[in-house]
Amino acid sequence: MSKIISLEKAAELIPDNASVAWSTIGMSFFAEAVAKSVEQRFLETGHPQNLTLIHDCGCGDGKGKGMSHLAYEGLVKRLISGHTGQAPKMADMISKDEIEAYLLPQGVLTTMWRQIAGNKPGVITKIGMGTYVDPLVSGGKVTTLAKEDLVKRISIEEEEWLLYKTFPLDVVVIRATTADEDGNLSVEEEAMLAEILPMAQAVKNRGGIVIAQVKYIAERHSIHPKEVKVPGVLVDYITVAPEEDHMQTIGTTYNPGLAGNSRIPLNAIPPMPFSDRKVIARRAAMELESNVMVNLGIGMPDGVASVAAEEQVTRYFTLTTELGTYGGIPASGADFGAAWNADAIIEHEAQFDFYDGGGLDIAFLGLAQADQQGNLNVSKFGPKVVGPGGFINISQSAKKVVFCGTLENGAKLSFENGEAKVVQEGKVKKFVQSVDHITFSGAVAQANKKPVLFITERCVLELREEGMVLTEIAPGLDLERDVLSAMAFTPIIAEDLKTMPEEIFQESWGGLEKYIIG
């Protein structure tokens, strides 16, 4: 019997009250065509109802795609996710307290599928201790309707751990590039490998079904066995999507360079325009060293890759992403998660095994809100909840972490002759008395003696044993008027307060290599 079915039939396979997991990395690996069909069926019939939706990463394009297709009252009952910022309709339901919502670390969720497949109790880890996902804080619950405890503290050999418990699983909707007539799946045009194999194994061992969206159908036995990422015996149904519903990334339909099928000259990547963002990226890049393993977060930190490429120093270290890329230049913006000229691409869940075990030497992550205890928040701002993504795993497990962002939101600065000048102050302070949500615990970092830096366009701060210490100030700025007045707390001022290097505040630089090899 053929496994190939229509998109309409795929939508009908999802019953009321089901627990449905989706592979996704933004729009990469997301079965957009299936989600649209589920949405259409619900609008026409009122079914399926009361679904539990599960996905590891952000899922959508920041507009109406991805999980936004499923954000309807009555359709979704519970969300278990790593991030909702790319699906504003779903995020709005969370803000309005309309569904049960749990936002857990991306790396925990992507390694959860193996635990479910192996009939184990869950993921046992220290990732999340001291943050909002710790059951001593909120256990990852982000709405009042979320009552079940999905995270608990346990003791093993008189040592405290977190147990993220497994959950029911009825349907898994995954994506690949090609399926043969037996359902064997290959991913030759995808930008990553994702976690589609353990997801399929997990639901099959729970008695559920696997629906796979693909672009192409191939003759049976025509895919090389080593290229098969999910064996056909694990795939129940296949549906073919139009190209526009099978995006390689949020911003790209298909580029062979992002799939590792071609290489591009690095000078083809346009340099960042000179701005406060570039100043921050340059100062952050000065923390790089030879022979280190590096992770770059989304947003401001991905500028470090652009600066490294422009300065022609990428040979000195290995840039990685949590999605599994090694080497090359991590893509930015709408292509985040992929990489140009990657040396290797491994499975999503395998990357987090390596990260969680301490494999990262240094991580550059976004700076949305920080406080005087060294806590950081990137997951919740007032009623708006977006979740942590891989931030908790990466920031807690990397040997050194550098948070990158402007000192205020909305401020305007000018840069001339190697000096900075504040033209207009911002409206929102990012350095506050207490963060709205603890996504990174300063106390845990201090206890582990982890080097932690906060790099802005105006100053550099360091979390030390004695607290938050301001160690550098941009040339041309007044400490009281331009820096301390823009913060809601007064940090400790280092006795040897330094001036940030003047050369990074100029249009052209060319000086990064000396910091790395020095």
N, C-alpha and C positions, 0 to 999 in steps of 0.2 A: 504494500500500500504506500503511495507517495506521501511523503511528509510535507510537501509543499502545499500551503493553503493561502487563501486570500487574507488581506489585512482585516476585513470584516469578520472573518471566521476566527482570526487570532484574538480579536477583542472579545468575542463571545466565549472564549475559553477561560476567561477570568471570572470566577463566580463571586457572588456576594460574600462578604465577611472573610475574604481571602487575605493572606499575607503574601505580598508581591514584592520581589526585589528586582531592581533594575541596575544593569551595568551602566556606568556613566563617568565621564571626566569632562565636565562642562557640556559640550555636545558630542565629544568623542565617545565612541562606544555606546551612545544612547540610541535606543530604538524609537526615534522620533515618529516614524510613520505608525508604529503600533500604538504609541501614546495618543496620537491624533485620532486613531480609530476608536480607542477606548473612550475618549472624550465625546466623540460623535454618538457612540452608542448610548452613553449616559444621558446626553441631552435629548435623545430621541425616545429612550425607554425608561430612564431612571435607574438603570443597572449598568455596571455593578455598584453595589452599595457597601458602605462601612469597611473600606479596604484599609489594611495596614500597608503603608508604602515604605520601602527601605532602599536607601542608596548611600554609597560611601562619600562621594565627592559632591561638589556643586553640580546642579543638573539644570541647565538652561542657558539662555543667551542674555539674561538680564532683562528680557522682555516677555514675550508670550510663548516661548518654546520650552521644551523640557518639562519639568514637573508642573509648570504653570498650566499645562493641558489638563492636569488631574486635580487642580485646586478648586473643588466644588464642594459646597456643603452637602452632605449625604453620600458623596462618593468616597471621601477620605475620612477615616475615623482617627487614625494614628499615623504619625510620621516618625521614623527612626532614621536619622541622617547625620552626615558629617558637616553639611553646609547647605544653607538655603538662599544665599545671597544672589544666586543666578536665576532664581525663580520667584520674582516679586509677588506673584499672586499667592503662592504657598506661604511665603514669609508674612504676607499680610494676614492670612488666616491664623498664623501663630501669634502675631501681635495683637489680634482681636480675641485671642484665647478661644478659638472656635474648634480646635482639635487637640488631641493628646499629642504632644511633641517632645521628643528627646533628641538632643543634639550632642553626639558623642565624637570622640577623636576619630578622624578618618583612618588612621593607621590601625586602630582597634577594629573598626568595622571591616576593613579589607582583609584582615587576618582572621576575622570571625568565621568566614565561610569554611575554612579548613577545620575549625573546631566543630561546626555543625556537621560537616561531612564525616568527621571521625567520631561522632557521637560523644564528644567531650563536653564538660559543663560550661565552657566559655573561654574567654581570653583572660589569663591571669598575668598581671603586669603591674608595674608601678607608675605607668603613664597616666597622668591625670591627678595624682595626689597633690593636694593643696589647691587645686583649681575648682571651678564650679561643677565639674563632673564627679568630684569626690563626694561620696554619699554623706560625708560630714558637712558638706555645703548644700548641694541640691541634687546630686546624683545624675546630672545631665538633664533634669526636667526643666523645661522652659515654658510650660503653660500650667495653669492650675488644674486642668483636666487630666494631666499626666500623674497618675497615682501609683502605678506599679513601680517597684524598685528593680531597675534593670542593672544597677551597679551596687555591689556590696563590698565592704572591707572584710578580708579574711586573714587569718594568721597561719603561716606555714613556717615550721621550725622557729617559732617565736619571732617571726618577722612579718610586718604588715604588708599586705598586697591588696590590689583591687581586682575583683572578679567581675568582668562584664559578662552577664549571663546570655546564653543562647536564646533564640526566640523561634516561634513557629515559622514555617516556610511552606507555602503551597505552590507558588508559581515563580519562576525566574525568567525575566525577559532580558536576553543578552543580544549582542550584536557582533557581527564579523563581516569580512569582505566577501568571502565566497563560501558557498555550501555545495558539496557534491550531492548526488541523488540519494545518498545514504545518510546525509546530515553531517558529515565531517566538515569542520569549519576551519578556515584559514583567515589570516588577518593581514595580508600583504599590503593593503592600502591604508591601514590604520596607523596612527601616529605612535601608538604604544601597544603593549600586550594586555594590559588590564588584568582583571581577576576572573575572567569568564569561566575558566576551567573549574576552580574550586566552588564557584557559585553553582555551576551545573551539577557538580558532585554532591553539593550540600542538599539541594532540593530533591535530587533523585533518591538520596538516602532517607529523605523524609516522606517519600511517597508522592512527591509533587511532579510537576511538568516543567519542561524547558521549551520556551519559544525563542527562536533566533531570527533576527532581522538581518538580511544580507543584501548586497548589491547584485551579486551574480550567482547563477546556478551552473555547476560544472558536471560533466559526466562522472559517474561513480568510478573510483580508483584512479582518478586523474590528478588528485592532489598528493604530492609527495608525503609519505607518512610522518616525516619529521616536521613538515609544515602544518600538520593538523594540530590546532591548539585545543580543540574540544572534539573528542571522538564522537562519531555519529550515533553510537549506541546511547549516549547521554542526551541526545537532542530529539525531542518529540515532534516539534513542528518548525517549519521554515516558512518565512514570508519575505517577499522581495519588495524593497522600497525604492521609490524614485530617488534620483541623485540628490535632489534638494532636501530630502528628509534623511540623508545619510552623510551629514557633514563630518569632515575629518577633524576639524576643530570648530570652535565658535565662529571663527572668522574665515575659514578656508574650506572649500568643497573638497579639493584634493590637490596636494602638492607633493611630488615624489621626494623632495628634499626633506619633508617632515616625516616621511615614512621610512627613511633610510634607504630609499631606492635610487637616490642620486646625491651628489654633493655639490654645494655651491661655493663660490669664492667668498671668503669672509668679508671682503671689501664690498660685497653686494648688499650686506646688511647696513642700512643707513645709520650713521652715528646719531646719538641723542643730540637734540638742540641744547645749546648752553642755557641753563636755567638753574633754579634752586635744586631741582631734582638731580641734575647732573653733578652739582657740587656735593650733594649728599652721597651719591653713588661713588664719586671719586674718593671722598674721605673714607667711606666704608671699604672700598677696594684696597686701601692702604693697610687694612688688617689681614690681607691675604699673605700667605707664605708659600714657599716651594713645597711641593709634594704633599699637599693637603687635599682632603676630600671635602667638597663644598656643596651646600644646598642654598638655593635662592628662592625666596618666597615670591608670591604674586604682588604686582604693584610696584611700589618704590624700590624694593630690593632687586627686581629683575634688571634695573639699570646698571647693576654691578657687572652683569654679563656684557652689556653693550659697551661699557667703559673698558672692560678687559679686552674685548675684541678690537676696539679702536686703538688701544695702547699696545696691541699685539703681544700679550703676555699669557695667553690661555695655555701655552705649552708647559707652564710651570706648575699647574695644579689641575685637578679634575672637577669640573662642574657637573653636578647631578641634579635631578629633580626627583621628587617623591613618587612620580609616576613611573620611574624605572630607567630614565636615560642617564648615560654616562658619557662624558666628554662632549666635544663640540660646543655649541653656544645654545643654551636654553632659549626657546622662543618666548616672546613677551606679548602682552596685551591679549588680544582675542585668540592667539595661538598658544597661550601659556599651557605648559604641561608637555609640549613637544620640544624637540631640539633640532637645530640645524647641525648636520655633519656629526651626529652622535657616533661614538665608537662602539657602543653597545646599548641595547634596550632589553631590560629584564622585566619580569612580572611585577605588577604593582605590589602584591602582598609580600613578595620576596624582598623588595626594596625596603619595606617597613620593618621586616625582620632585622635587616642590617642596620637601619637607622636606630631602631629601638634598643639594639644591643650596644650602641655607642660608636658606630662606625663613622659617623660624621665628625670631622675635625672642627668645622666652623659652619654656622648657619646665619644667613642674612634674612631677616624677617621684617614685616611691616610694623610700624609704630602708630597705632591708632589712638591709644590712651594709656598713660602711665601714671603711677602715683609715687608718693614719697617712700613707700615700702619696697619699691622696685617691682611691684605687680604690673602686669600688662593686660589690656583688654582689647581683643579684636573681634569679639563674638556677640556683644550686646550693647546697644546704645539707646537708653530710654526704652520705649516700647519696641524698637526695631531689633530683631534677633536674627543673626545670620549664621551663627555656629563657628566652630574652630577650624574646620578643614583639617589639614595635617599639622597645624600650628602647635598644638599641645605635644604631639609626639616629637616633632623636630626640635622645638625650643627646649624641651626637658631632657632630651637624650644627646644633643650635640655637645661636644666638649667645650665649645665657646659659642656664644650667640651675640649677634650684632643687630639691634633693632634700628630700622631706618625710617625716618619720616620728618616732616616739617615740625617746627616748634609749636605753631598754631595752625588751625585750619583757616584758609582764606586770606592769609597775610600776603603782602606783595613786597618783594625785595629787589633792589637793583645791585649789580656787580660791576664795578669799574676800577681799573688799575689795581686789581688784586685785593679790593676791599668790598665789604658788604654794607648796604645801607637799607634800613627799613623805610619803605615808602608808605606803606599802609599796614596797620596792625590787623590781625585777623579777628574773627568774632567768637571763635571757640578755642579755649585753651585745651591742649592735649595732655599737659602735665598737671594733674589734679590732685586733690587731697586723698581721695579714695576712688579707685576705678569702679565702674558700674558692674563689671563682671570680671572674675579672675580667670583669664585664659593662660597666664603664665604666673607662677608663684615666685615672688622675690625671696620669700623665706626659704623655700625648698632649694633655690639656686644658691643662696648664701650657705645653707647647711652642707651643700655638696661642693662648696668652694668653686663654683663655676664662674669663669670670666664673663661678664655681661656688660655690653656697651649700648648706649643710646646715642645715635648720631643724627643730628639735625643740621640744617643749613646755618644755624647761628651758634651752636655750641655742641660739645660732646660731654656726656655724663657717663659715669661708671658706677655700677652697683658694687660696693665694697662691704666689708664686715661692719663698718660703722654707719653705712647707709648710702644714700644717693649722693655722689660726689661730682661736682662740675669740674672737669679737668682741662677743657679747652674752650676758647671763645673765638668767633670769627673775627678776622682783622677789620678794623673800622667801626666795630660796635662798642657801645657803652654797656658795661655789665648790668648796672641797675636799670637803665632806661630801656634797653633793647632785649635783654634776656630775662632777668629775674621778674620784671613786671609782666612778662608774658606767661609766667608760671603761677599756679595756684599754691605752691609751697616753695619754700626757700631751701635749696639743696646745700650741702656742705661745699664750701669753696676750697678747692685744693690749694695748699700753700704754694705749690709750684705751678699755678695756673698758666697754661701755655696758650699761644695764639695758633689757631689752625693754619696750615700752610697756605701762604698767599697764592701760590701758583695754581691751586685747584679752583680759585675764584676768578680765573682768567679764561678767555675764550678757548685757547689751545693749551695743552698741557705737555704730554709726552714724558712724564716723570714717574709713572707707576712702577716701571721695572726696577728702579733703584731701591724702592721700598721693599719689593718682594725678595730680591736677591740679597738685600742688605740685612 
